[in-house]
Amino acid sequence: MDAMVNGRVQSRTGGRSATAAPHGIYRCQGDDRWCAIAVFTDEDWQRLGHAAGDPSWAQDPRFQTLMGRLEHIDDLDAHVASWTAQHAPESVMRQLQAAGVAAGVVQNAQDLLEHDPQLRLRGHYHRLNHPVTGLTYYMGPAFRMSATPAVLKPAPCLGEHNAYVYGELLGMSEADIERHTQDKIFY
């Protein structure tokens, strides 16, 4: 839904920005692989062009200023996307970051589990033995507390705590719990 800003209707912008161009996520090599890129200054634009191998589109006069890039954003995005599509997102990110351009891989769950150095260093993922699914990766707590460390357990099975919740906490009789289970009200 559009919102009013300073008395004018503000429409949705998606990943675009009024102060950066290009600004968005761009498809890269691989299945559903993307890299986020943000170019805030004309100097950033020159650095992106150099990192991309100085293609002709990076020298296009329309793209040499932020206002020009914003005015021709559809063409600009098409050129940037044609370049990123030829590379793995990690390669795009490394090239651009080395040149001083803001860029980052849009990580999926597998990336986070297998490749994220910060999460790996923190020991964020833990393999726990679940009674149904077997060894399964679980995320650890977002923070660590020395006096009260987290105790990780596998996710409960369906209905595992019914007796405690319905019986002890809610005071239902065993007969009522059994009847509701047979009637498929409880599982």
N, C-alpha and C positions, 0 to 999 in steps of 0.2 A: 504494500500500500504506500502511495506517495505521501510525503509529509510537507507541511508548510515550514519554510525557512525564510526569515526576513520578509514575510508577506508574499513570498513566491512559492509555487509548488516545486518541491525538490523531487526529481525523479530518481529512480534507481540507477546506480552507476556500475553495478557488477564489480569487477576488479579494477576498474579504471579510476584514475585520480585526476583532479584539476591541477595538481602541482607536480606531477611526474609523468613522463612518457618516454619509453614504454613503461607500463606498470600493470603487471598481471601475472598469470601463470601460463606457461607455454609448453605445449606438448613436446616431448622428447622421444628418443628411440626407446622401444620397449612397450609392453602392454600397460596402458594407463599410467605412463611415467611422465612427470611434469617438473618444471623448474620455475620458481617464482623469481621475477626480475623487477627491479625498480630503478629507474634512471631519473634522478632529481635535478641534475644540472647539465649544462651543455658540455662541461668537461667530462662528466660521467658518460655522456653520449659518445664523445670521441674515444673514451676508453673502451666502451662496449664495441664500437666499430673496429678498433684495433684488435681486441680479443677475438672478434669474429673473423679475423683475417682480412680486414679492410675491404669488404665487398663494396660494389658500386653503390648499392642502396644506402650504405652508411655515409656516403659522400653527397647524397642527394640534397640539393639546397633546401628543399622543403623541410628537411629533418634537422637542420643545423641549430635551430633555436627551440626552446620548450614550446613557445606559442605555435611554431610551425609544426612540431611533432604532434601537438594536441589537435591542431586543425586537420591534420592528415592521419589521424590515429588508426583508421582502418587499414590504410596502406602500410603504415609503419608496423602494426601488429602482424600483418601478413608476412612482411620481410623477416621480422624477428622470429616468427614461428617457423618459417622455412629454414632458417639457420638452426634453431634448436632441434627441429625434427631430425636432423642429421647426426645428433650426438646423444649420448647417454646423459641423463640429468646431472649425474655427479661430475661429468666432464664439463658441462656448461657452467655449473656452479663454481668449480675450481678455477676455470679460465676467467670468469667474470670477477670472482673474489680476488684473484691474484692481480687483476687490473684495477681493483678498487671500486668495483660496481656491486651494489647490493643484489645478492642472488642466493637462493637456497633451494635445495631439493625438496619437493613436496613428498614427504615420507609416508609410506604406507606402513601397516602394522609389521610386515616382514622386515622392512628397512629398520624400523625401530628396534626390533628384537635382535636382528643379526648384525647391524652395522653402526648403530648410533654409539659413538665413543663415550659420551657422557653417561648414558644409561648403563652401558657395559661397565664403566669404571665404578659406578655406584652400586653395581650388583642389583639392578632394579628388577630384573626378571628372575623368577624362581620356578623350578620344576617341582611340582607337587604330584603325589600319586592320588588320583581321584578314583573312587571305587567303581565308577562306570566307564570313564573315558581313559583311565590309566594315567601315565605320566603326561602332564599338561603344564604349559607355561602359564604363570600368573604374574601380574604386575605386583611389585612391592609397594609399600607406602610412599606417598609423595615426599615425605620428610621423615627424618629419623630422630628419635628422642632417646637420649642415653638412659634416663631413669625409667622409662616405660617403653622398651623396645617392642615392636610389633611382633605378634605371633601369627604366622601365616598358616592357614588351613585351606584345603580344597573347598570349592563351592559345595553347598549341601545338595543332596539328592532330593528329588521331588517328594514332598511329604515327610522328609526326614524328621522335622521338628513339630509335626502335627500334635503329638501327645503333649509336648511341653506347652505349645502355644494355646491349643484349644482346651487341654485338660488343666494344666497348672495355672496358666495366666488367665484364661477366660472361665475356668471352673466348670467346663462341660463334663458330663459323665462319659465313661468309656463306651457305654451303649450308644449315646448320641453321636459320639465321634465315629463309631463303627457304622451306624446307620447313614450318616452323611457321606462317609467314604463309599459305602455300597451304592448310594444314590448318585455318586459322582459329583457331589457338591464339594467334597474335599478330595484331594488326590494324594 
